Amino acid sequence: MDEEYPDQDTEQDLDAERAVAIGPPTGDARVDAAVAGLSRLNGTPAEDHVAILEEAHGRLRDILGELAEDQGHPEDPKGRP
């Protein structure tokens, strides 16, 4: 193998594989802010990921609950919309 051109299969950019993809804006600033919080996963130790994911999940559940209430559909006793 030529040293100038290493085999790309063995020379992987692991940082690119671990990057968090953030989707396009949703049109709801609250949802966009909750999803943007996932960008904190980059550079954060793996043991902190659960807390970050739970925070985003909780914010999204709260938003769904508010939307359900606005449309006249109160949440059930178990907290599901």
Secondary structure, 3 states (H helix, E strand, C coil): CCCCCCCCCCCCCHHHHCCCCCCCCCCCHHHHHHHHHHHHHCCCCHHHHHHHHHHHHHHHHHHHHHHHHHCCCCCCCCCCC
